């Protein structure tokens, strides 16, 4: 036998927690007002008091649907704004990760438009130190003569 929570899970996932709370609150109001009318009918109250109690029941029931609709629309609008904010924050993170590098000298521009050497920029912003080395292509290109002399010795 399926539990009550499992039966309500599709409804909650569609309406969200806030929408489901509003819906269940509306049902609780309807049930409590129905019980009130039943008690009044069983106590055989007649005349003007029954009119006031009836109005006290009907007026809130007429006001709940539009108020609930407005609250659900507000919740939906807030959810949409939140998702939009998350997308925008992702784009800002992406753009802030870009590092402006000079295509000629490889210096990096900081926030104050000052151009630092790559080593200085990394030590100031990445909390690290540079370790220099030479890749095989640059080694062959720039130090070929030196390597040949070392091999002859």
C-alpha positions as CSV (number, residue, x, y, z in Angstrom):
1,X,0.0,0.0,0.0
2,X,1.4,3.4,-1.0
3,X,2.0,5.9,1.8
4,X,0.3,9.3,1.9
5,X,3.6,11.0,1.4
6,X,4.4,9.1,-1.7
7,X,1.0,10.0,-3.1
8,X,1.5,13.7,-2.4
9,X,5.1,13.8,-3.7
10,X,4.1,14.6,-7.4
11,X,1.8,17.4,-6.2
12,X,4.5,18.8,-3.9
13,X,7.2,18.6,-6.6
14,X,4.9,20.4,-9.1
15,X,3.6,23.2,-6.7
16,X,6.7,23.4,-4.5
17,X,6.7,23.5,-0.8
18,X,5.1,27.0,-0.6
19,X,2.3,26.2,-3.1
20,X,1.6,22.9,-1.3
21,X,1.4,24.7,2.0
22,X,-1.0,27.2,0.6
23,X,-3.2,24.4,-0.9
24,X,-3.2,22.4,2.3
25,X,-4.0,25.5,4.4
26,X,-6.9,26.2,2.1
27,X,-8.2,22.7,2.6
28,X,-7.8,23.0,6.4
29,X,-9.9,26.3,6.3
30,X,-12.6,24.6,4.2
31,X,-12.8,21.6,6.6
32,X,-12.8,23.7,9.8
33,X,-15.6,26.0,8.3
34,X,-17.6,22.9,7.3
35,X,-17.4,21.6,10.8
36,X,-18.5,25.0,12.2
37,X,-21.5,25.0,9.9
38,X,-22.4,21.5,10.9
39,X,-22.1,22.3,14.6
40,X,-24.4,25.4,14.1
41,X,-26.9,23.3,12.2
42,X,-27.0,20.6,14.9
43,X,-27.4,23.2,17.6
44,X,-30.4,24.5,15.8
45,X,-29.4,28.2,15.9
46,X,-31.8,30.3,13.8
47,X,-32.3,33.9,12.7
48,X,-29.7,36.6,12.5
49,X,-26.8,34.7,14.3
50,X,-26.8,32.1,11.5
51,X,-26.6,34.8,8.9
52,X,-23.5,36.4,10.5
53,X,-21.8,33.0,10.9
54,X,-22.6,32.1,7.3
55,X,-21.1,35.4,6.1
56,X,-18.1,34.8,8.3
57,X,-17.6,31.5,6.6
58,X,-18.3,32.6,3.0
59,X,-16.3,35.8,2.8
60,X,-12.9,34.2,3.7
61,X,-13.7,31.4,1.3
62,X,-14.2,33.9,-1.5
63,X,-11.0,35.8,-0.6
64,X,-8.7,32.7,-0.3
65,X,-8.5,31.8,-4.0
66,X,-7.4,35.2,-5.4
67,X,-4.9,35.7,-2.5
68,X,-3.5,32.2,-2.9
69,X,-3.2,32.8,-6.7
70,X,-1.3,36.1,-6.1
71,X,1.0,34.4,-3.6
72,X,1.7,31.5,-6.0
73,X,2.4,34.0,-8.8
74,X,4.8,35.9,-6.5
75,X,6.6,32.7,-5.5
76,X,6.9,31.8,-9.2
77,X,8.3,35.2,-10.0
78,X,10.8,35.0,-7.1
79,X,11.9,31.5,-8.3
80,X,12.4,32.9,-11.8
81,X,14.4,35.9,-10.5
82,X,16.5,33.6,-8.4
83,X,17.3,31.3,-11.4
84,X,18.1,34.4,-13.5
85,X,20.4,35.7,-10.7
86,X,22.2,32.3,-10.6
87,X,22.8,32.4,-14.4
88,X,24.1,36.0,-14.1
89,X,26.4,35.1,-11.2
90,X,27.8,32.3,-13.3
91,X,28.5,34.7,-16.2
92,X,30.2,37.2,-13.8
93,X,32.4,34.4,-12.4
94,X,33.3,33.3,-16.0
95,X,34.2,36.9,-17.0
96,X,36.2,37.6,-13.8
97,X,38.3,34.5,-14.6
98,X,39.6,36.1,-17.8
99,X,43.1,37.5,-17.4
100,X,44.1,40.3,-19.8
101,X,47.6,39.3,-21.2
102,X,49.7,41.5,-23.6
103,X,50.1,39.5,-26.8
104,X,53.6,40.8,-27.3
105,X,55.4,40.8,-24.0
106,X,53.0,38.5,-22.0
107,X,52.6,41.0,-19.2
108,X,49.3,40.8,-17.3
109,X,47.1,43.9,-16.6
110,X,45.7,44.1,-13.0
111,X,42.6,45.8,-11.7
112,X,44.4,49.2,-11.6
113,X,45.4,48.9,-15.3
114,X,49.0,48.3,-14.2
115,X,50.9,45.8,-16.3
116,X,52.8,43.2,-14.2
117,X,55.2,40.5,-15.3
118,X,53.6,37.1,-15.3
119,X,55.6,36.0,-12.3
120,X,54.7,39.0,-10.3
121,X,51.0,38.7,-11.1
122,X,50.9,35.0,-10.1
123,X,52.7,35.6,-6.8
124,X,50.4,38.6,-6.0
125,X,47.1,37.0,-7.1
126,X,47.5,33.2,-7.0
127,X,49.4,33.0,-3.7
128,X,52.1,30.9,-5.5
129,X,55.5,31.1,-6.8
130,X,56.8,30.5,-10.3
131,X,59.2,27.7,-11.0
132,X,61.0,28.2,-14.4
133,X,61.8,25.5,-16.8
134,X,62.1,25.0,-20.6
135,X,59.7,22.9,-22.7
136,X,61.3,20.5,-25.2
137,X,60.3,22.7,-28.2
138,X,61.8,25.9,-26.8
139,X,64.9,23.9,-25.6
140,X,65.6,22.7,-29.1
141,X,64.8,26.1,-30.7
142,X,66.7,28.3,-28.3
143,X,69.5,26.2,-27.0
144,X,70.3,23.9,-29.9
145,X,73.9,25.3,-30.3
146,X,74.6,25.0,-26.6
147,X,73.3,21.4,-26.5
148,X,75.5,20.5,-29.5
149,X,78.5,22.0,-27.8
150,X,77.7,20.1,-24.6
151,X,77.4,16.9,-26.6
152,X,80.8,17.4,-28.3
153,X,82.6,18.0,-25.0
